[in-house]
Amino acid sequence: MVTPEILLKSLVDETRLRCVMLLLAETELCVCEFGHALSEVQPKISRHLGTLREHHVVLDRRAGQWVYYRLHPELPEWAIALIRALAIGLHGSRLHAEDRERLRAMPDRPNRCAGNLFSI
């Protein structure tokens, strides 16, 4: 179960915050998409996603060679409200806009089954 302290600890790191903001906008992403959007190497992205998973902020699922991440469906309402408030506060951020643009421009993004998506 996520607590306010755990959520804040999770989001204080810039890479983890950027990952969560992308998940809020995109619903579900694989490690390669995070790497492309954030211009970071896979081991760094995987380490941060692992922390978010351990803190129950994200949930993962495996589909063949891909591991997809999404915001944890059991996040409490206050946690979702905080994440959404952060997104509003970061709306004009050049860094977060560039993350979303790099993701949109990514060639050969993996396909998903629509039935596996979930949103908050």
ZATIDO-230046 format. One record per residue: residue in one letter; chain; x, y, z of N, C-alpha, C in turn. Coordinates in Angstrom, 1 decimal. Atoms other than C-alpha are relative to their C-alpha. Example, Ala and Ser with C-alpha at 12.3 -4.5 7.8 and 13.67 -1.06 7.14 Angstrom:
// ZATIDO-230046
   residu   chaine      nxx      nyy      nzz     caxx     cayy     cazz      cxx      cyy      czz
        A        A      0.9     -1.2      0.0     12.3     -4.5      7.8      0.9      1.2      0.0
        S        A     -0.9     -1.1      0.0     13.7     -1.1      7.1     -0.8      1.1      0.8
// end
This chain:
// ZATIDO-230046
   residu   chaine      nxx      nyy      nzz     caxx     cayy     cazz      cxx      cyy      czz
        M        A      0.8     -1.2      0.0      0.0      0.0      0.0      0.9      1.2      0.0
        V        A     -0.8     -1.2      0.1      1.3      3.4     -0.9     -0.4      1.0      1.1
        T        A      0.2     -1.0     -1.0      1.6      6.0      1.8      0.4      1.4     -0.5
        P        A     -0.5     -1.3      0.5      2.1      9.8      1.4      1.5      0.1      0.0
        E        A     -1.5     -0.1      0.0      5.7      9.4      2.4      0.6     -0.8     -1.1
        I        A     -0.5      0.8      1.0      6.3      6.6      0.0     -0.2      0.6     -1.4
        L        A      0.3     -0.6      1.3      4.6      8.4     -2.9      1.0      1.2     -0.2
        L        A     -0.9     -1.2      0.1      6.6     11.6     -2.2      1.4     -0.4     -0.3
        K        A     -1.3      0.5      0.1      9.8      9.6     -1.9      0.2     -0.5     -1.5
        S        A      0.0      0.5      1.4      9.0      8.0     -5.3      0.1      1.1     -1.0
        L        A      0.1     -1.0      1.0      8.3     11.2     -7.1      1.1      1.1      0.1
        V        A     -1.0     -1.0     -0.2     11.2     13.3     -5.7      1.1     -0.2     -1.0
        D        A     -1.0      0.2      1.1     13.5     11.7     -8.3     -0.5      0.5     -1.3
        E        A      0.5     -0.6      1.2     13.3     13.5    -11.6     -0.3     -1.1     -1.1
        T        A      0.3      1.0      1.0     13.5     10.3    -13.7     -1.3     -0.7      0.3
        R        A      1.3      0.7     -0.4     10.7      8.6    -11.7     -1.2      0.9     -0.2
        L        A      1.1     -1.0      0.3      8.6     11.8    -11.9     -0.3      0.0     -1.4
        R        A      0.3      0.0      1.4      9.0     11.9    -15.6     -0.7     -1.2     -0.5
        C        A      0.7      1.3      0.3      8.0      8.2    -15.9     -1.4      0.1      0.4
        V        A      1.4     -0.1     -0.4      4.9      8.8    -13.9     -0.8      1.0     -0.8
        M        A      0.7     -1.0      0.8      4.0     11.9    -15.9     -0.3     -0.6     -1.4
        L        A      0.3      0.6      1.3      4.3      9.9    -19.1     -1.1     -1.1      0.1
        L        A      1.0      1.0     -0.2      2.2      7.1    -17.7     -1.4      0.7      0.2
        L        A      1.3     -0.7     -0.2     -0.5      9.6    -16.7     -0.6      0.4     -1.4
        A        A      0.4     -0.4      1.3     -0.6     10.8    -20.3     -0.2     -1.1     -1.0
        E        A      0.0      1.1      1.0     -0.1      7.5    -22.1     -0.7     -1.3      0.4
        T        A      0.6      1.2     -0.6     -1.7      4.9    -19.8      1.0     -1.1      0.2
        E        A     -0.8      1.2     -0.2      0.8      2.1    -20.5      1.2      0.2     -1.0
        L        A     -1.2     -0.1      0.8      4.4      2.1    -21.8      1.0     -1.1      0.4
        C        A     -1.1      1.0     -0.2      7.3     -0.4    -22.2      1.3      0.8      0.3
        V        A     -1.3     -0.6     -0.4     10.8      0.2    -21.0      0.7      0.7     -1.2
        C        A     -0.6     -0.7      1.2     12.0      1.0    -24.6     -0.6      1.3     -0.3
        E        A      0.7     -1.2      0.3      9.4      3.7    -24.9      0.4      1.1      1.0
        F        A     -0.5     -0.9     -1.0     10.5      5.3    -21.6      1.4      0.4     -0.4
        G        A     -1.4     -0.3      0.3     14.1      5.1    -22.7      0.1      1.0     -1.1
        H        A      0.0     -0.9      1.1     13.4      6.8    -26.0     -0.6      1.4      0.4
        A        A      0.5     -1.3     -0.4     11.2      9.5    -24.4      0.9      0.8      0.9
        L        A     -0.9     -0.7     -1.0     13.6     10.3    -21.6      1.4      0.1     -0.5
        S        A     -1.4      0.0      0.5     16.8      9.8    -23.7      0.9     -0.6      1.1
        E        A     -0.8      0.7     -1.0     18.1      7.4    -21.0      0.2     -1.4     -0.4
        V        A     -0.3      1.4      0.3     19.6      4.0    -21.1     -0.9     -1.0      0.7
        Q        A      1.0      0.9     -0.5     17.5      0.9    -20.4      0.3     -0.4      1.5
        P        A     -0.2      0.4     -1.4     19.3     -0.1    -17.1     -0.5      1.1      1.0
        K        A      0.4     -1.1     -0.8     18.6      3.3    -15.6     -1.5      0.1      0.1
        I        A      1.4      0.0      0.0     15.0      3.3    -16.6     -0.6     -1.2      0.7
        S        A      0.5      1.2     -0.7     14.5     -0.3    -15.4      0.1      0.1      1.5
        R        A     -0.2     -0.2     -1.4     16.0      0.6    -12.0     -1.1      0.9      0.6
        H        A      1.0     -0.9     -0.6     13.7      3.5    -11.5     -1.5     -0.6     -0.1
        L        A      1.3      0.6      0.1     10.6      1.6    -12.7     -0.1     -1.1      1.1
        G        A      0.0      1.0     -1.1     11.6     -1.2    -10.3     -0.3      0.7      1.4
        T        A      0.3     -0.8     -1.3     11.5      1.4     -7.4     -1.4      0.4      0.0
        L        A      1.4     -0.3      0.0      8.1      2.6     -8.5     -0.9     -1.2      0.2
        R        A      0.8      1.3     -0.2      6.9     -1.0     -8.7      0.0     -0.4      1.5
        E        A     -0.2      0.3     -1.4      8.3     -1.7     -5.2     -0.9      0.9      0.9
        H        A      0.8     -1.0     -0.8      6.5      1.4     -3.9     -1.5     -0.1     -0.3
        H        A      1.4      0.2      0.4      3.2      0.2     -5.5     -0.6      1.2     -0.7
        V        A      0.5     -1.1      0.8      3.0      3.3     -7.7     -0.3     -0.5     -1.4
        V        A      0.2      0.6      1.3      3.2      1.3    -10.9     -0.2     -1.5      0.1
        L        A      0.2      1.4      0.2      2.2     -2.2    -12.0      0.6     -0.4     -1.3
        D        A     -0.5      0.4      1.3      3.9     -4.2    -14.7     -0.7     -1.3     -0.5
        R        A      0.5      1.2      0.6      2.9     -6.9    -17.0      0.9     -0.4     -1.2
        R        A     -0.9      0.5      1.0      4.9     -9.1    -19.4     -0.9     -0.4     -1.2
        A        A      0.6      0.4      1.2      3.8     -9.6    -23.0      1.1     -0.4     -1.0
        G        A     -1.1      0.4      0.9      6.3    -11.7    -24.9      1.3      0.6      0.5
        Q        A     -1.3     -0.6     -0.4      9.6     -9.8    -24.8     -0.1      1.3      0.6
        W        A      0.3     -1.4     -0.6      8.0     -6.6    -23.6     -0.5     -0.1      1.4
        V        A      0.5     -0.2     -1.3      7.4     -5.5    -20.1     -0.7      1.4      0.0
        Y        A      0.7     -1.3      0.1      4.7     -2.8    -19.9     -0.3      0.5      1.5
        Y        A      0.3     -0.6     -1.3      4.1     -0.4    -17.0     -1.2      0.9     -0.1
        R        A      1.1     -0.9     -0.1      1.1      1.5    -15.9     -0.2      0.4      1.4
        L        A      0.2     -0.4     -1.4      0.0      3.4    -12.8     -0.8     -1.1      0.7
        H        A      0.6      1.1     -0.7     -1.1      1.0    -10.2     -1.5      0.2      0.2
        P        A      1.5     -0.2      0.0     -4.9      0.5    -10.4     -0.5      0.1      1.5
        E        A      0.5     -0.1     -1.4     -5.1      0.4     -6.5      0.5      1.2      0.7
        L        A     -0.4     -1.2     -0.6     -3.6      3.8     -6.0     -1.2      0.7      0.6
        P        A      1.1     -0.7     -0.7     -5.8      5.7     -3.5     -0.3      1.3     -0.7
        E        A      0.4     -1.2      0.7     -7.7      8.7     -4.7      0.9      1.2      0.3
        W        A     -0.9     -1.1     -0.4     -5.5     11.1     -2.8      1.3      0.0     -0.8
        A        A     -1.3      0.2      0.8     -2.4      9.7     -4.7     -0.3      0.4     -1.4
        I        A      0.3     -0.3      1.4     -4.1     10.0     -8.1     -0.2      1.6     -0.1
        A        A      0.1     -1.4      0.0     -5.1     13.6     -7.2      1.3      0.7      0.1
        L        A     -1.4     -0.6     -0.1     -1.5     14.4     -6.2      0.7     -0.1     -1.3
        I        A     -0.6      0.2      1.2     -0.2     13.0     -9.4     -0.6      0.9     -1.1
        R        A      0.6     -0.9      1.0     -2.7     14.9    -11.5      0.3      1.5      0.3
        A        A     -0.4     -1.4     -0.3     -1.9     18.1     -9.6      1.4      0.3     -0.4
        L        A     -1.4     -0.2      0.4      1.8     17.6    -10.3      0.0      0.2     -1.6
        A        A      0.1     -0.1      1.4      0.9     17.1    -14.0     -0.4      1.4     -0.4
        I        A      0.5     -1.4      0.3     -1.0     20.5    -14.0      1.2      0.9      0.3
        G        A     -1.1     -0.8     -0.3      2.0     22.1    -12.3      1.1     -0.1     -1.0
        L        A     -1.1      0.2      1.0      4.4     20.7    -14.9     -0.5      0.2     -1.4
        H        A      0.6     -0.2      1.4      2.1     21.5    -17.9      0.9      0.8     -0.9
        G        A     -0.8     -0.9      0.8      4.3     24.3    -19.1      1.5     -0.4     -0.1
        S        A     -1.4      0.4     -0.1      7.6     22.4    -18.4      0.5     -0.4     -1.4
        R        A     -0.6      0.3      1.3      9.8     22.3    -21.5      0.5     -1.5      0.0
        L        A     -0.5      1.4     -0.1     11.4     19.0    -20.3     -1.1     -1.0     -0.2
        H        A      1.1      1.0      0.1      8.0     17.2    -19.9     -0.6      0.0     -1.4
        A        A      0.5     -0.1      1.4      6.8     18.5    -23.3      0.9     -0.7     -0.9
        E        A     -1.0      0.6      0.9     10.0     17.3    -24.9     -0.1     -1.6      0.2
        D        A      0.2      1.5     -0.2      9.5     13.8    -23.3     -1.2     -0.5     -0.8
        R        A      1.2      0.4      0.8      6.0     13.6    -24.8      0.3      0.0     -1.5
        E        A     -0.2     -0.1      1.5      7.2     14.8    -28.2      0.9     -1.1     -0.5
        R        A     -0.9      1.1      0.4     10.1     12.3    -28.3     -0.8     -1.3     -0.1
        L        A      0.8      1.3      0.0      7.6      9.5    -27.4     -0.8      0.0     -1.3
        R        A      0.9      0.0      1.2      5.2     10.6    -30.2      0.8     -0.3     -1.2
        A        A     -0.8      0.2      1.2      8.1     10.6    -32.7      0.7     -1.3     -0.1
        M        A     -0.7      1.3      0.0      9.4      7.2    -31.7     -0.4     -0.9     -1.1
        P        A      0.3      0.9      1.1      9.6      4.9    -34.7     -0.2     -1.4      0.6
        D        A      0.2      1.4     -0.4      8.4      1.3    -34.3     -0.4     -0.3      1.4
        R        A      0.5      0.3     -1.4      6.6      1.6    -31.0     -0.7     -1.3      0.1
        P        A      0.7      1.4     -0.1      5.4     -1.8    -29.7     -1.5      0.2      0.0
        N        A      1.5      0.1      0.0      1.8     -2.7    -30.3     -0.5     -0.5      1.3
        R        A      0.7      0.5     -1.2     -0.6     -3.3    -27.5     -1.4     -0.5     -0.3
        C        A      1.4      0.5      0.1     -3.8     -5.2    -27.1     -0.9      1.0      0.7
        A        A      0.9     -1.0     -0.7     -6.6     -2.7    -26.3     -0.6     -0.5      1.3
        G        A      0.6      0.5     -1.3     -8.0     -5.0    -23.7      0.9      0.0      1.2
        N        A     -0.9      0.0     -1.1     -4.9     -4.8    -21.6      0.3      1.4      0.5
        L        A     -0.2     -1.4     -0.5     -5.0     -1.0    -21.2     -0.9      0.3      1.2
        F        A      0.8     -0.4     -1.1     -6.3      0.7    -18.1      0.3      1.4      0.2
        S        A     -0.3     -1.5     -0.2     -6.6      4.3    -17.1     -0.5      0.4      1.4
        I        A      0.4     -0.5     -1.2     -7.0      6.3    -14.0     -0.7      1.3     -0.3
// end
